[in-house]
Amino acid sequence: MYLHTCSRGTDHALPMLECMSLQHALLGVLEARPMNGYELTRFFEAAPRWVWSAPQSQIYPTLRQMEQAGLIEGQKEIRGTRLSRTVYSITERGLAELRAWLGTSHTPPPARDAFFLQALFFDMIEPDRAAPVLKAFIAEQEQLAAEWRAHREALLAKDTPLLKERLKNRPAAEHDRIAALKAHVFSGQIAVAEARAAWARESLRLLEEPAP
């Protein structure tokens, strides 16, 4: 494994699991096509409904460390007469690291779910105060499921920008399988959102039960 500890600025280290996940997310995106830091930032900031998101404050330091580790390579491109930007591409070393990570089981992070922590103590407030919180949660999960369904359908149609780029480098005979595998990830996300919404509806029912 070639990955280094990520840092936020110069004083604050990112947790190792978060650091490694971001680095592998960046490697996975760059495997499709080279991108500059701005494009990567736009991709991850626009992907809160994707499987991983990250702010600019994490992406640029991580890119620099990945370049130092030889996982990616940066090439300066001149824009106009004075401006330049660095376009990053994955290296053979980075591709080997990504494939090694993909084929390794990983211990899940400790459970931290702010909403379920909140729900754990709903018995301490009146039902009419807890009910709106649950209803908002249900609406959020239903919205997530709808967005993921739309994204899943776009993947199955091979009609997302990143997938189009990725398929350019893969044999045509593999395109349907690649699209189906990626779409299936979002089938899992949909199932989770639907299960969470169903759980919240049952919680509402329990709240409305009269006290004995």
MIDRENLUM-567421 format. One line per 10 residues: number of its first residue (from 1); their letters; for each residue x, y, z of C-alpha. Coordinates in Angstrom, 2 decimals. Each point is the difference from the previous one (the first is absolute). Example, Ala and Ser with C-alpha at 12.3 -4.5 7.8 and 13.67 -1.06 7.14 Angstrom:
% residues 2
1> as> 12.30:-4.50:7.80  1.37:3.44:-0.66
% end
This chain:
% residues 212
1> mylhtcsrgt> 0.00:0.00:0.00  1.45:3.36:-1.02  -2.47:2.37:1.62  1.16:2.76:2.32  -1.83:1.67:2.88  -2.20:2.82:-1.27  0.07:3.40:1.59  -2.36:2.94:0.09  2.23:3.02:-0.45  3.16:-0.44:2.06
11> dhalpmlecm> -1.30:-0.61:3.48  -2.97:-2.37:-0.11  0.26:-3.61:-1.17  -3.00:-1.70:-1.56  -1.02:-3.32:1.57  1.87:-2.79:-1.79  -3.13:-1.76:-1.26  -1.40:3.26:-1.41  3.37:0.79:-1.55  0.31:-3.38:-1.69
21> slqhallgvl> -3.59:0.05:-1.24  0.47:3.41:-1.59  3.24:-1.03:-1.66  -1.59:-3.11:-1.46  -3.06:1.98:-1.11  2.32:2.39:-1.84  1.90:-2.89:-1.58  -3.26:-1.56:-1.13  -1.18:3.21:-1.64  3.36:0.70:-1.64
31> earpmngyel> 0.02:-3.52:-1.44  -2.79:1.19:-2.30  1.88:3.05:-1.27  2.54:2.63:1.10  -1.46:3.01:1.84  1.28:3.17:1.60  -0.62:0.89:3.62  -2.91:2.28:-0.84  -1.77:-2.73:-1.99  0.53:-2.50:2.81
41> trffeaaprw> -1.28:2.47:2.58  -3.11:0.68:-2.10  -0.58:-3.73:-0.39  0.21:-0.79:3.71  -1.84:3.12:1.17  -2.81:-0.80:-2.44  -0.16:-3.59:1.21  -1.46:0.11:3.52  -2.51:-2.58:-1.21  2.81:-2.14:-1.42
51> vwsapqsqiy> 1.84:-2.54:2.17  2.71:2.45:1.07  0.30:3.77:0.22  2.85:2.31:1.00  0.58:3.76:0.20  2.73:1.94:-1.78  1.91:0.38:3.29  0.63:-3.76:-0.01  0.43:-0.64:-3.71  2.94:2.27:-0.85
61> ptlrqmeqag> 2.28:-1.09:2.89  -0.85:-3.64:-0.74  0.88:0.42:-3.67  3.39:1.45:0.92  0.74:-2.90:2.34  -1.14:-2.56:-2.56  2.30:1.60:-2.58  2.91:-0.15:2.44  -0.78:-3.70:0.60  0.07:-0.68:-3.75
71> liegqkeirg> -3.66:-1.02:-0.16  -0.89:2.79:-2.42  1.94:2.25:-2.34  -0.62:3.70:-0.48  0.60:1.80:-3.28  -0.06:3.78:-0.23  -2.24:1.43:-2.71  0.17:3.65:-1.01  -3.27:1.89:-0.34  0.27:3.29:-1.82
81> trlsrtvysi> 3.31:1.80:0.49  0.49:-0.19:3.76  -2.37:-2.47:1.64  0.89:-3.65:0.43  -1.73:-3.01:1.47  1.16:-3.46:0.98  -1.72:-2.95:-1.64  0.30:-3.23:1.97  0.05:-3.51:-1.43  0.30:-3.35:1.73
91> terglaelra> 3.37:-1.76:-0.21  0.71:-3.71:-0.26  0.87:0.08:3.67  -3.31:1.70:0.78  -1.92:-2.53:-2.07  1.73:-2.86:1.82  -0.88:1.60:3.35  -3.63:0.45:-1.03  -0.31:-3.61:-1.14  1.66:-1.29:3.19
101> wlgtshtppp> -2.45:2.04:2.10  -2.99:-1.20:-2.02  0.95:-3.62:0.66  0.46:0.41:3.76  -2.62:-0.31:2.74  -0.15:3.06:2.26  -1.24:0.39:3.55  -3.03:2.32:-0.01  0.38:3.23:1.96  -1.61:0.35:3.44
111> ardafflqal> -3.73:0.71:-0.30  -0.82:3.70:0.26  -3.50:0.95:-1.06  -1.20:3.33:1.38  -3.63:-0.66:-0.92  -0.20:-3.40:1.68  1.73:1.44:3.04  -2.70:2.66:0.09  -2.73:-2.62:-0.44  1.41:-2.05:2.86
121> ffdmiepdra> -1.13:2.72:2.41  -3.41:0.85:-1.51  -1.60:-1.38:3.16  1.21:3.14:1.78  -2.22:2.37:-2.01  -3.67:0.17:-0.93  -1.08:-2.07:-3.04  -1.21:3.12:-1.83  3.55:1.39:0.17  1.65:-3.22:-1.19
131> apvlkafiae> -2.48:-0.68:-2.81  1.08:2.94:-2.25  3.62:-1.14:0.28  -0.94:-3.48:-1.17  -2.16:1.37:-2.83  2.88:2.18:-1.21  2.28:-3.04:0.09  -2.49:-2.02:-2.04  -0.22:2.76:-2.61  3.79:0.19:-0.20
141> qeqlaaewra> 0.36:-3.75:-0.48  -2.70:-0.03:-2.66  1.79:2.82:-1.82  3.29:-1.88:0.19  -1.61:-3.15:-1.36  -1.50:1.97:-2.90  3.35:1.60:-0.86  1.78:-3.34:0.15  -2.65:-1.62:-2.21  0.58:2.70:-2.61
151> hreallakdt> 3.76:-0.46:0.24  -0.35:-3.78:-0.22  -2.04:0.32:-3.17  2.57:2.37:-1.49  2.75:-2.51:0.77  -1.94:-2.85:-1.58  -0.44:2.19:-3.08  3.77:0.73:0.10  -0.91:3.67:0.07  2.04:1.58:2.82
161> pllkerlknr> 3.04:2.14:-0.92  2.52:-1.99:2.04  -1.25:-3.38:-1.17  0.16:1.13:-3.62  3.66:0.92:0.50  0.76:-3.25:1.79  -1.59:-2.16:-2.69  2.21:1.57:-2.68  2.89:-1.98:1.49  -1.85:-3.30:0.45
171> paaehdriaa> -0.88:-2.68:-2.58  -3.50:0.46:-1.40  -0.90:-3.54:1.06  0.41:1.06:3.66  -2.09:3.17:-0.13  -3.33:-1.53:1.07  1.62:-1.84:2.91  1.86:3.10:1.20  -3.16:2.12:-0.14  -2.02:-2.69:1.80
181> lkahvfsgqi> 2.57:-0.33:2.80  0.07:3.75:0.59  -3.79:0.27:-0.14  -0.29:-2.83:2.53  1.90:2.11:2.55  -2.81:2.53:-0.16  -2.58:-2.78:0.27  1.61:-0.62:3.38  -0.21:3.68:0.89  -3.68:0.02:-0.98
191> avaearaawa> -0.69:-3.07:2.14  1.67:1.65:3.01  -1.98:3.23:-0.43  -3.28:-1.90:-0.38  0.75:-2.09:3.10  0.82:3.10:2.03  -3.22:1.68:-1.12  -2.00:-3.12:0.91  1.66:-0.08:3.42  -0.92:3.66:0.56
201> reslrlleep> -3.64:-0.66:-0.94  -0.11:-2.79:2.57  1.53:2.41:2.53  -2.83:2.44:-0.72  -2.50:-2.76:0.65  1.62:-0.77:3.35  -0.04:3.68:0.94  -3.72:0.19:-0.71  -0.88:-3.04:2.10  -1.88:1.08:3.12
211> ap> 1.80:-0.47:3.28  -1.34:-2.94:2.06
% end
